[in-house]
Amino acid sequence: MPNDQSVPHGWAKYRVSVADLEKLTGYTFLDRVPPAVASALKAKVDDVRIPPMGKSKGSE
């Protein structure tokens, strides 16, 4: 994701797993979480649908 104001409301396409983020940054996240739990969390990519701007949750 660009680090500026050019990212439109479709920012959800930039979501990645924690494992990918660790590879990209060199940082380690969730190092105090038990390994079995951490590996499951690190593999997941958030897939919650983000509604278009201007629509509330009840108007779909």
PyMOL Python script that loads the backbone (N, CA, C, O; Angstrom):
from pymol import cmd

cmd.read_pdbstr("""\
ATOM      1  N   MET A   1       0.854  -1.166   0.000  1.00  0.00           N
ATOM      2  CA  MET A   1       0.000   0.000   0.000  1.00  0.00           C
ATOM      3  C   MET A   1       0.906   1.236   0.000  1.00  0.00           C
ATOM      4  O   MET A   1       1.831   1.337   0.805  1.00  0.00           O
ATOM      5  N   PRO A   2       0.637   2.142  -0.879  1.00  0.00           N
ATOM      6  CA  PRO A   2       1.422   3.371  -0.896  1.00  0.00           C
ATOM      7  C   PRO A   2       1.270   4.137   0.422  1.00  0.00           C
ATOM      8  O   PRO A   2       0.201   4.135   1.032  1.00  0.00           O
ATOM      9  N   ASN A   3       2.328   4.774   0.838  1.00  0.00           N
ATOM     10  CA  ASN A   3       2.294   5.552   2.075  1.00  0.00           C
ATOM     11  C   ASN A   3       1.995   7.015   1.746  1.00  0.00           C
ATOM     12  O   ASN A   3       2.805   7.904   2.006  1.00  0.00           O
ATOM     13  N   ASP A   4       0.820   7.241   1.171  1.00  0.00           N
ATOM     14  CA  ASP A   4       0.380   8.591   0.841  1.00  0.00           C
ATOM     15  C   ASP A   4      -1.138   8.603   0.718  1.00  0.00           C
ATOM     16  O   ASP A   4      -1.786   7.593   0.995  1.00  0.00           O
ATOM     17  N   GLN A   5      -1.696   9.698   0.319  1.00  0.00           N
ATOM     18  CA  GLN A   5      -3.154   9.847   0.247  1.00  0.00           C
ATOM     19  C   GLN A   5      -3.750   9.344  -1.073  1.00  0.00           C
ATOM     20  O   GLN A   5      -4.924   9.590  -1.348  1.00  0.00           O
ATOM     21  N   SER A   6      -2.955   8.643  -1.892  1.00  0.00           N
ATOM     22  CA  SER A   6      -3.450   8.198  -3.193  1.00  0.00           C
ATOM     23  C   SER A   6      -4.280   6.912  -3.122  1.00  0.00           C
ATOM     24  O   SER A   6      -4.883   6.516  -4.119  1.00  0.00           O
ATOM     25  N   VAL A   7      -4.319   6.262  -1.967  1.00  0.00           N
ATOM     26  CA  VAL A   7      -5.059   5.010  -1.851  1.00  0.00           C
ATOM     27  C   VAL A   7      -6.548   5.320  -1.798  1.00  0.00           C
ATOM     28  O   VAL A   7      -7.004   6.011  -0.887  1.00  0.00           O
ATOM     29  N   PRO A   8      -7.307   4.820  -2.760  1.00  0.00           N
ATOM     30  CA  PRO A   8      -8.751   5.095  -2.777  1.00  0.00           C
ATOM     31  C   PRO A   8      -9.476   4.231  -1.751  1.00  0.00           C
ATOM     32  O   PRO A   8      -8.847   3.539  -0.950  1.00  0.00           O
ATOM     33  N   HIS A   9     -10.758   4.277  -1.783  1.00  0.00           N
ATOM     34  CA  HIS A   9     -11.563   3.520  -0.831  1.00  0.00           C
ATOM     35  C   HIS A   9     -11.439   2.021  -1.041  1.00  0.00           C
ATOM     36  O   HIS A   9     -11.929   1.252  -0.214  1.00  0.00           O
ATOM     37  N   GLY A  10     -10.809   1.584  -2.103  1.00  0.00           N
ATOM     38  CA  GLY A  10     -10.608   0.160  -2.352  1.00  0.00           C
ATOM     39  C   GLY A  10      -9.348  -0.367  -1.688  1.00  0.00           C
ATOM     40  O   GLY A  10      -8.692  -1.258  -2.227  1.00  0.00           O
ATOM     41  N   TRP A  11      -9.000   0.171  -0.524  1.00  0.00           N
ATOM     42  CA  TRP A  11      -7.773  -0.217   0.166  1.00  0.00           C
ATOM     43  C   TRP A  11      -7.756  -1.679   0.570  1.00  0.00           C
ATOM     44  O   TRP A  11      -6.683  -2.228   0.822  1.00  0.00           O
ATOM     45  N   ALA A  12      -8.906  -2.324   0.641  1.00  0.00           N
ATOM     46  CA  ALA A  12      -8.985  -3.707   1.111  1.00  0.00           C
ATOM     47  C   ALA A  12      -8.153  -4.657   0.252  1.00  0.00           C
ATOM     48  O   ALA A  12      -7.745  -5.718   0.725  1.00  0.00           O
ATOM     49  N   LYS A  13      -7.899  -4.293  -0.996  1.00  0.00           N
ATOM     50  CA  LYS A  13      -7.116  -5.178  -1.873  1.00  0.00           C
ATOM     51  C   LYS A  13      -5.658  -5.278  -1.428  1.00  0.00           C
ATOM     52  O   LYS A  13      -4.924  -6.137  -1.917  1.00  0.00           O
ATOM     53  N   TYR A  14      -5.232  -4.421  -0.517  1.00  0.00           N
ATOM     54  CA  TYR A  14      -3.859  -4.439  -0.030  1.00  0.00           C
ATOM     55  C   TYR A  14      -3.669  -5.356   1.187  1.00  0.00           C
ATOM     56  O   TYR A  14      -2.555  -5.467   1.698  1.00  0.00           O
ATOM     57  N   ARG A  15      -4.723  -6.005   1.651  1.00  0.00           N
ATOM     58  CA  ARG A  15      -4.609  -6.851   2.839  1.00  0.00           C
ATOM     59  C   ARG A  15      -3.736  -8.063   2.546  1.00  0.00           C
ATOM     60  O   ARG A  15      -3.859  -8.698   1.499  1.00  0.00           O
ATOM     61  N   VAL A  16      -2.860  -8.369   3.484  1.00  0.00           N
ATOM     62  CA  VAL A  16      -1.965  -9.525   3.370  1.00  0.00           C
ATOM     63  C   VAL A  16      -1.926 -10.246   4.710  1.00  0.00           C
ATOM     64  O   VAL A  16      -2.405  -9.726   5.718  1.00  0.00           O
ATOM     65  N   SER A  17      -1.363 -11.425   4.714  1.00  0.00           N
ATOM     66  CA  SER A  17      -1.225 -12.176   5.960  1.00  0.00           C
ATOM     67  C   SER A  17      -0.110 -11.569   6.806  1.00  0.00           C
ATOM     68  O   SER A  17       0.740 -10.835   6.301  1.00  0.00           O
ATOM     69  N   VAL A  18      -0.126 -11.882   8.087  1.00  0.00           N
ATOM     70  CA  VAL A  18       0.936 -11.435   8.977  1.00  0.00           C
ATOM     71  C   VAL A  18       2.261 -12.061   8.527  1.00  0.00           C
ATOM     72  O   VAL A  18       3.304 -11.411   8.594  1.00  0.00           O
ATOM     73  N   ALA A  19       2.228 -13.314   8.072  1.00  0.00           N
ATOM     74  CA  ALA A  19       3.446 -13.970   7.595  1.00  0.00           C
ATOM     75  C   ALA A  19       4.057 -13.200   6.429  1.00  0.00           C
ATOM     76  O   ALA A  19       5.272 -13.009   6.384  1.00  0.00           O
ATOM     77  N   ASP A  20       3.230 -12.759   5.488  1.00  0.00           N
ATOM     78  CA  ASP A  20       3.732 -11.970   4.360  1.00  0.00           C
ATOM     79  C   ASP A  20       4.277 -10.626   4.833  1.00  0.00           C
ATOM     80  O   ASP A  20       5.296 -10.151   4.332  1.00  0.00           O
ATOM     81  N   LEU A  21       3.600 -10.023   5.789  1.00  0.00           N
ATOM     82  CA  LEU A  21       4.048  -8.747   6.330  1.00  0.00           C
ATOM     83  C   LEU A  21       5.407  -8.897   7.027  1.00  0.00           C
ATOM     84  O   LEU A  21       6.263  -8.018   6.928  1.00  0.00           O
ATOM     85  N   GLU A  22       5.593 -10.010   7.727  1.00  0.00           N
ATOM     86  CA  GLU A  22       6.878 -10.277   8.363  1.00  0.00           C
ATOM     87  C   GLU A  22       7.987 -10.398   7.317  1.00  0.00           C
ATOM     88  O   GLU A  22       9.083  -9.870   7.500  1.00  0.00           O
ATOM     89  N   LYS A  23       7.692 -11.097   6.223  1.00  0.00           N
ATOM     90  CA  LYS A  23       8.689 -11.245   5.147  1.00  0.00           C
ATOM     91  C   LYS A  23       9.034  -9.902   4.527  1.00  0.00           C
ATOM     92  O   LYS A  23      10.198  -9.623   4.240  1.00  0.00           O
ATOM     93  N   LEU A  24       8.025  -9.075   4.321  1.00  0.00           N
ATOM     94  CA  LEU A  24       8.245  -7.772   3.693  1.00  0.00           C
ATOM     95  C   LEU A  24       9.002  -6.787   4.586  1.00  0.00           C
ATOM     96  O   LEU A  24       9.787  -5.977   4.094  1.00  0.00           O
ATOM     97  N   THR A  25       8.764  -6.858   5.898  1.00  0.00           N
ATOM     98  CA  THR A  25       9.334  -5.869   6.802  1.00  0.00           C
ATOM     99  C   THR A  25      10.558  -6.337   7.573  1.00  0.00           C
ATOM    100  O   THR A  25      11.366  -5.520   8.015  1.00  0.00           O
ATOM    101  N   GLY A  26      10.699  -7.650   7.738  1.00  0.00           N
ATOM    102  CA  GLY A  26      11.779  -8.169   8.572  1.00  0.00           C
ATOM    103  C   GLY A  26      11.434  -8.178  10.048  1.00  0.00           C
ATOM    104  O   GLY A  26      12.247  -8.601  10.871  1.00  0.00           O
ATOM    105  N   TYR A  27      10.242  -7.718  10.396  1.00  0.00           N
ATOM    106  CA  TYR A  27       9.787  -7.731  11.780  1.00  0.00           C
ATOM    107  C   TYR A  27       9.162  -9.072  12.124  1.00  0.00           C
ATOM    108  O   TYR A  27       8.720  -9.802  11.236  1.00  0.00           O
ATOM    109  N   THR A  28       9.125  -9.400  13.413  1.00  0.00           N
ATOM    110  CA  THR A  28       8.446 -10.601  13.892  1.00  0.00           C
ATOM    111  C   THR A  28       7.272 -10.153  14.749  1.00  0.00           C
ATOM    112  O   THR A  28       7.438  -9.383  15.695  1.00  0.00           O
ATOM    113  N   PHE A  29       6.096 -10.638  14.415  1.00  0.00           N
ATOM    114  CA  PHE A  29       4.890 -10.313  15.165  1.00  0.00           C
ATOM    115  C   PHE A  29       4.411 -11.548  15.923  1.00  0.00           C
ATOM    116  O   PHE A  29       4.731 -12.677  15.550  1.00  0.00           O
ATOM    117  N   LEU A  30       3.670 -11.333  16.954  1.00  0.00           N
ATOM    118  CA  LEU A  30       3.046 -12.396  17.750  1.00  0.00           C
ATOM    119  C   LEU A  30       4.074 -13.342  18.364  1.00  0.00           C
ATOM    120  O   LEU A  30       3.789 -14.528  18.534  1.00  0.00           O
ATOM    121  N   ASP A  31       5.266 -12.842  18.700  1.00  0.00           N
ATOM    122  CA  ASP A  31       6.320 -13.705  19.222  1.00  0.00           C
ATOM    123  C   ASP A  31       6.047 -14.219  20.634  1.00  0.00           C
ATOM    124  O   ASP A  31       6.727 -15.138  21.089  1.00  0.00           O
ATOM    125  N   ARG A  32       5.090 -13.660  21.321  1.00  0.00           N
ATOM    126  CA  ARG A  32       4.743 -14.135  22.674  1.00  0.00           C
ATOM    127  C   ARG A  32       3.486 -14.991  22.685  1.00  0.00           C
ATOM    128  O   ARG A  32       2.998 -15.378  23.747  1.00  0.00           O
ATOM    129  N   VAL A  33       2.972 -15.280  21.515  1.00  0.00           N
ATOM    130  CA  VAL A  33       1.799 -16.146  21.381  1.00  0.00           C
ATOM    131  C   VAL A  33       2.307 -17.572  21.153  1.00  0.00           C
ATOM    132  O   VAL A  33       3.296 -17.757  20.443  1.00  0.00           O
ATOM    133  N   PRO A  34       1.658 -18.579  21.736  1.00  0.00           N
ATOM    134  CA  PRO A  34       2.103 -19.956  21.508  1.00  0.00           C
ATOM    135  C   PRO A  34       2.254 -20.238  19.999  1.00  0.00           C
ATOM    136  O   PRO A  34       1.405 -19.827  19.208  1.00  0.00           O
ATOM    137  N   PRO A  35       3.325 -20.933  19.604  1.00  0.00           N
ATOM    138  CA  PRO A  35       3.618 -21.148  18.183  1.00  0.00           C
ATOM    139  C   PRO A  35       2.461 -21.713  17.348  1.00  0.00           C
ATOM    140  O   PRO A  35       2.251 -21.277  16.216  1.00  0.00           O
ATOM    141  N   ALA A  36       1.714 -22.671  17.889  1.00  0.00           N
ATOM    142  CA  ALA A  36       0.609 -23.248  17.117  1.00  0.00           C
ATOM    143  C   ALA A  36      -0.474 -22.201  16.826  1.00  0.00           C
ATOM    144  O   ALA A  36      -1.046 -22.171  15.736  1.00  0.00           O
ATOM    145  N   VAL A  37      -0.740 -21.357  17.806  1.00  0.00           N
ATOM    146  CA  VAL A  37      -1.743 -20.307  17.628  1.00  0.00           C
ATOM    147  C   VAL A  37      -1.201 -19.236  16.680  1.00  0.00           C
ATOM    148  O   VAL A  37      -1.901 -18.788  15.772  1.00  0.00           O
ATOM    149  N   ALA A  38       0.048 -18.833  16.900  1.00  0.00           N
ATOM    150  CA  ALA A  38       0.656 -17.783  16.076  1.00  0.00           C
ATOM    151  C   ALA A  38       0.709 -18.189  14.610  1.00  0.00           C
ATOM    152  O   ALA A  38       0.405 -17.373  13.739  1.00  0.00           O
ATOM    153  N   SER A  39       1.088 -19.427  14.317  1.00  0.00           N
ATOM    154  CA  SER A  39       1.185 -19.839  12.908  1.00  0.00           C
ATOM    155  C   SER A  39      -0.180 -19.825  12.228  1.00  0.00           C
ATOM    156  O   SER A  39      -0.281 -19.480  11.051  1.00  0.00           O
ATOM    157  N   ALA A  40      -1.230 -20.195  12.956  1.00  0.00           N
ATOM    158  CA  ALA A  40      -2.580 -20.146  12.386  1.00  0.00           C
ATOM    159  C   ALA A  40      -2.999 -18.700  12.118  1.00  0.00           C
ATOM    160  O   ALA A  40      -3.570 -18.400  11.070  1.00  0.00           O
ATOM    161  N   LEU A  41      -2.714 -17.811  13.066  1.00  0.00           N
ATOM    162  CA  LEU A  41      -3.070 -16.407  12.889  1.00  0.00           C
ATOM    163  C   LEU A  41      -2.255 -15.756  11.771  1.00  0.00           C
ATOM    164  O   LEU A  41      -2.784 -14.957  10.998  1.00  0.00           O
ATOM    165  N   LYS A  42      -0.983 -16.094  11.689  1.00  0.00           N
ATOM    166  CA  LYS A  42      -0.099 -15.495  10.688  1.00  0.00           C
ATOM    167  C   LYS A  42      -0.461 -15.909   9.267  1.00  0.00           C
ATOM    168  O   LYS A  42      -0.178 -15.174   8.321  1.00  0.00           O
ATOM    169  N   ALA A  43      -1.070 -17.053   9.108  1.00  0.00           N
ATOM    170  CA  ALA A  43      -1.408 -17.548   7.770  1.00  0.00           C
ATOM    171  C   ALA A  43      -2.690 -16.924   7.225  1.00  0.00           C
ATOM    172  O   ALA A  43      -2.903 -16.912   6.013  1.00  0.00           O
ATOM    173  N   LYS A  44      -3.537 -16.410   8.098  1.00  0.00           N
ATOM    174  CA  LYS A  44      -4.849 -15.906   7.689  1.00  0.00           C
ATOM    175  C   LYS A  44      -4.773 -14.495   7.107  1.00  0.00           C
ATOM    176  O   LYS A  44      -4.019 -13.645   7.582  1.00  0.00           O
ATOM    177  N   VAL A  45      -5.569 -14.275   6.074  1.00  0.00           N
ATOM    178  CA  VAL A  45      -5.734 -12.931   5.504  1.00  0.00           C
ATOM    179  C   VAL A  45      -7.170 -12.516   5.765  1.00  0.00           C
ATOM    180  O   VAL A  45      -8.101 -13.262   5.459  1.00  0.00           O
ATOM    181  N   ASP A  46      -7.355 -11.339   6.325  1.00  0.00           N
ATOM    182  CA  ASP A  46      -8.695 -10.826   6.613  1.00  0.00           C
ATOM    183  C   ASP A  46      -9.497 -10.771   5.314  1.00  0.00           C
ATOM    184  O   ASP A  46      -9.053 -10.181   4.329  1.00  0.00           O
ATOM    185  N   ASP A  47     -10.670 -11.382   5.317  1.00  0.00           N
ATOM    186  CA  ASP A  47     -11.497 -11.379   4.107  1.00  0.00           C
ATOM    187  C   ASP A  47     -12.882 -10.784   4.358  1.00  0.00           C
ATOM    188  O   ASP A  47     -13.816 -11.032   3.596  1.00  0.00           O
ATOM    189  N   VAL A  48     -13.009 -10.006   5.417  1.00  0.00           N
ATOM    190  CA  VAL A  48     -14.280  -9.362   5.724  1.00  0.00           C
ATOM    191  C   VAL A  48     -14.607  -8.379   4.606  1.00  0.00           C
ATOM    192  O   VAL A  48     -13.761  -7.577   4.212  1.00  0.00           O
ATOM    193  N   ARG A  49     -15.824  -8.442   4.102  1.00  0.00           N
ATOM    194  CA  ARG A  49     -16.235  -7.559   3.021  1.00  0.00           C
ATOM    195  C   ARG A  49     -16.316  -6.125   3.527  1.00  0.00           C
ATOM    196  O   ARG A  49     -16.923  -5.858   4.564  1.00  0.00           O
ATOM    197  N   ILE A  50     -15.712  -5.218   2.802  1.00  0.00           N
ATOM    198  CA  ILE A  50     -15.756  -3.803   3.139  1.00  0.00           C
ATOM    199  C   ILE A  50     -16.770  -3.146   2.200  1.00  0.00           C
ATOM    200  O   ILE A  50     -16.529  -3.079   0.994  1.00  0.00           O
ATOM    201  N   PRO A  51     -17.904  -2.657   2.728  1.00  0.00           N
ATOM    202  CA  PRO A  51     -18.904  -2.054   1.844  1.00  0.00           C
ATOM    203  C   PRO A  51     -18.391  -0.756   1.219  1.00  0.00           C
ATOM    204  O   PRO A  51     -17.569  -0.059   1.815  1.00  0.00           O
ATOM    205  N   PRO A  52     -18.872  -0.438   0.035  1.00  0.00           N
ATOM    206  CA  PRO A  52     -18.477   0.824  -0.601  1.00  0.00           C
ATOM    207  C   PRO A  52     -18.845   2.008   0.289  1.00  0.00           C
ATOM    208  O   PRO A  52     -19.802   1.944   1.061  1.00  0.00           O
ATOM    209  N   MET A  53     -18.086   3.072   0.176  1.00  0.00           N
ATOM    210  CA  MET A  53     -18.356   4.275   0.963  1.00  0.00           C
ATOM    211  C   MET A  53     -19.760   4.795   0.663  1.00  0.00           C
ATOM    212  O   MET A  53     -20.239   4.727  -0.469  1.00  0.00           O
ATOM    213  N   GLY A  54     -20.396   5.306   1.687  1.00  0.00           N
ATOM    214  CA  GLY A  54     -21.710   5.903   1.514  1.00  0.00           C
ATOM    215  C   GLY A  54     -22.849   4.937   1.771  1.00  0.00           C
ATOM    216  O   GLY A  54     -24.012   5.338   1.808  1.00  0.00           O
ATOM    217  N   LYS A  55     -22.519   3.652   1.951  1.00  0.00           N
ATOM    218  CA  LYS A  55     -23.566   2.675   2.257  1.00  0.00           C
ATOM    219  C   LYS A  55     -23.377   2.197   3.669  1.00  0.00           C
ATOM    220  O   LYS A  55     -22.288   1.766   4.046  1.00  0.00           O
ATOM    221  N   SER A  56     -24.428   2.270   4.452  1.00  0.00           N
ATOM    222  CA  SER A  56     -24.343   1.765   5.821  1.00  0.00           C
ATOM    223  C   SER A  56     -24.615   0.282   5.799  1.00  0.00           C
ATOM    224  O   SER A  56     -25.121  -0.255   4.813  1.00  0.00           O
ATOM    225  N   LYS A  57     -24.276  -0.383   6.894  1.00  0.00           N
ATOM    226  CA  LYS A  57     -24.422  -1.829   6.988  1.00  0.00           C
ATOM    227  C   LYS A  57     -25.872  -2.268   6.779  1.00  0.00           C
ATOM    228  O   LYS A  57     -26.104  -3.327   6.197  1.00  0.00           O
ATOM    229  N   GLY A  58     -26.836  -1.499   7.229  1.00  0.00           N
ATOM    230  CA  GLY A  58     -28.244  -1.875   7.114  1.00  0.00           C
ATOM    231  C   GLY A  58     -28.859  -1.590   5.762  1.00  0.00           C
ATOM    232  O   GLY A  58     -30.004  -1.977   5.529  1.00  0.00           O
ATOM    233  N   SER A  59     -28.144  -0.923   4.848  1.00  0.00           N
ATOM    234  CA  SER A  59     -28.752  -0.552   3.570  1.00  0.00           C
ATOM    235  C   SER A  59     -28.435  -1.514   2.441  1.00  0.00           C
ATOM    236  O   SER A  59     -28.763  -1.223   1.290  1.00  0.00           O
ATOM    237  N   GLU A  60     -27.805  -2.661   2.726  1.00  0.00           N
ATOM    238  CA  GLU A  60     -27.465  -3.612   1.673  1.00  0.00           C
ATOM    239  C   GLU A  60     -28.607  -4.482   1.299  1.00  0.00           C
ATOM    240  O   GLU A  60     -28.471  -5.336   0.423  1.00  0.00           O
TER     241      GLU A  60
END
""", "prot")
cmd.dss("prot")
cmd.show_as("cartoon", "prot")
cmd.util.cbc("prot")
cmd.orient("prot")
